[in-house]
Amino acid sequence: MGAVHDGVVVVGGSLAGLQTAECLRAENWTGPIVVVDADDEPRFDRPPMSKQYLAGTVEDDRLLLRDRERLDGLGVEWVLGQAVTSVEPARRVVRIANGRELTYSELVIATGVSPVLPSVLAAPSAHVLRTKADADRLRAHLRPGGSLIIIGAGFIGLEVAATFRKVGARVEIVEALQTPLQRQVGPLVGGALQRIHQRAGVVFHLGREATAVREQDNGVAVTLDDGTVLDADALLVAVGSTPGTAFLAGSGLTVDDGVVADAHLKVAPHVHAVGDVVRWPHPLVGRSVRVEHWTTAIEQAKYVAKRIAGTGGDEPFAALPYFWSDQYDRKIQAHGFPSADARVEVIDGDLDADRFAVMYLVDGRATAVVAVNHPRQVLAGRRRVLTELTLQEASS
Ligand SMILES: Cc1cc2nc3c(=O)[nH]c(=O)nc-3n(C[C@H](O)[C@H](O)[C@H](O)COP(=O)(O)OP(=O)(O)OC[C@H]3O[C@@H](n4cnc5c(N)ncnc54)[C@H](O)[C@@H]3O)c2cc1C
C-alpha cells in the first residue's frame, strides 16, 4: 500500500475535477488534495476540439485549460496516467490501477463521459471525438476535396460537419431520427439547423441507420438500412456518450445513466459528484437530469468545493443549464431545458433568418430559450425562463 491521504480525493482531473481542486484552494481549504486521472494530460479543453482546434486555427498550448505553473502553485498532488479502479465508501478508500490505495475525508467523482462506439460501427478506421488524440487523428483527414461520413447529427456531429465543409470537404450525415438535434432542441429548431447545413452543402440521410462499415483502399464504405452505400475518406461516429462509472461497480453507490446524487450533488456520506457524470434532481424541473455542458461542469465544481470547504449555503444545486455551439458563422446558445415535446414560439426573427430566438413552453411556462446569433434575446429569454421556472417551483 502506498501513501495514505486524509484529504479530498478527486477522481478525474479535467474541466470539473481541476476546477474543484482550484475552488477548494480559493475557498481556503488547506487540507491535502489528490487529483487522479487516467489520462497523462487531462488539461485539454474539449469545445475547441470540434471547432477551432480541429480547423487548425488554435494550437496545442491554447487548448490547455490551465498552465502547469498555476496548477503547481495550488499544492495539489496530481496522479496522472492512472485510472481509479474501485471505491470502498465504507472504508473511505479508492484504489488506483497501480494498486495504490488512497483514503479520503471527502471524495469527488468527476469522471465525465466517453463516446459510444456501437460494435456494428467499430471499424479500425472509425473515429470518435473526445480527447485531443481523437481530434488530432480526425484532423489528419481535413482537407479541401476530402470527404467525411458522420453518423449522428448531435452537436458534435454538426460542429465537425461545419468544420469540414468550411475547408471544402464533402460531408454526409446519417441520423436515425427525422431531424438533426431532435432530442436536444426538438424538430422545429433541429430543422432550421438542418437547413443551415444543407445550404452549406452537407447531405443528410435522415431516418436511416448504418448497418455495416467496411474498410476499403481509400477510406471506408458505410451501408445504410435501405441498402444505400456511402463512401468517404473517413468516418466519425458521434452517436452519444457513456458516463464514466465502470469503476463504481461493487461500490454500492447508485449508478443509473450517471452516478446518482441528491439535490446537493451528494452521492453518499463524504462522496460528491460533478460534471458530465452526475445525475441529480434539478429543483427547477422536479426531475433528475444529467447535463453535458461546459458551464454546468464549472458551476457544479464551485458548488461542491464550497460545500466541502464549509463556505457554501444549504440551497440545492439549481443553476440553469447553459450551452453554446458554433457552426459556420452561427453561434447557437441555449438556457434551460429545451425538449422535443415543448411548444416552440418564435420570439424574434424567423427560423430561416440569419438570426432568431425561440422560447420553449411546457404547460404555458417558459422552460428554455434557444437563439442563433442573438445574444440579447438569449439573455432576456434566460431571465424569463428563470422567473417562470422559479415561480413554478415555489407553487408546487
Ligand atoms: C468535441 C467536444 C465539443 C464540445 N463542445 C461544447 C460546447 O461547445 N459547449 C458546451 O457547453 N459543451 C461542450 N462540450 C462538453 C464539455 O466539454 C463537457 O461538458 C466537459 O468537458 C465536462 O467536463 P468533465 O470534467 O465533467 O468531464 P471530462 O472533460 O470528460 O473529464 C473527465 C476526466 O475523467 C478522467 N477519468 C475518467 N474515468 C476515470 C477513472 N476511472 N479514473 C481516473 N480518471 C478518470 C478522464 O480521463 C477525463 O480526463 C464539448 C465536448 C466535446 C467532446
The ligand as a Gaussian input file, in Angstrom:
#p B3LYP/6-31G(d) Opt

LIG

0 1
 C      -15.719000      17.739000     -29.027000
 C      -16.490000      18.370000     -27.903000
 C      -17.039000      19.645000     -28.051000
 C      -17.769000      20.233000     -27.021000
 N      -18.298000      21.481000     -27.215000
 C      -19.045000      22.043000     -26.235000
 C      -19.624000      23.337000     -26.435000
 O      -19.467000      23.958000     -27.484000
 N      -20.392000      23.866000     -25.437000
 C      -20.610000      23.198000     -24.250000
 O      -21.334000      23.698000     -23.370000
 N      -20.034000      21.975000     -24.031000
 C      -19.283000      21.391000     -24.986000
 N      -18.717000      20.146000     -24.773000
 C      -18.946000      19.468000     -23.482000
 C      -17.894000      19.857000     -22.426000
 O      -16.611000      19.778000     -22.966000
 C      -18.063000      18.911000     -21.225000
 O      -19.298000      19.234000     -20.632000
 C      -16.929000      18.997000     -20.216000
 O      -15.716000      18.586000     -20.786000
 C      -17.249000      18.126000     -18.993000
 O      -16.152000      18.105000     -18.135000
 P      -15.924000      16.899000     -17.099000
 O      -14.716000      17.293000     -16.313000
 O      -17.200000      16.585000     -16.415000
 O      -15.617000      15.619000     -17.994000
 P      -14.376000      15.294000     -18.920000
 O      -13.931000      16.529000     -19.603000
 O      -14.783000      14.132000     -19.766000
 O      -13.237000      14.813000     -17.907000
 C      -13.309000      13.597000     -17.221000
 C      -11.905000      13.150000     -16.850000
 O      -12.016000      11.990000     -16.023000
 C      -10.993000      11.084000     -16.361000
 N      -11.415000       9.733000     -15.940000
 C      -12.461000       9.017000     -16.413000
 N      -12.549000       7.829000     -15.738000
 C      -11.535000       7.828000     -14.834000
 C      -11.120000       6.901000     -13.838000
 N      -11.761000       5.726000     -13.629000
 N      -10.031000       7.215000     -13.100000
 C       -9.377000       8.378000     -13.282000
 N       -9.744000       9.297000     -14.210000
 C      -10.822000       9.017000     -14.968000
 C      -10.843000      11.247000     -17.860000
 O       -9.557000      10.818000     -18.298000
 C      -11.047000      12.751000     -18.036000
 O       -9.827000      13.458000     -18.025000
 C      -17.972000      19.529000     -25.797000
 C      -17.425000      18.239000     -25.643000
 C      -16.712000      17.669000     -26.680000
 C      -16.136000      16.279000     -26.518000

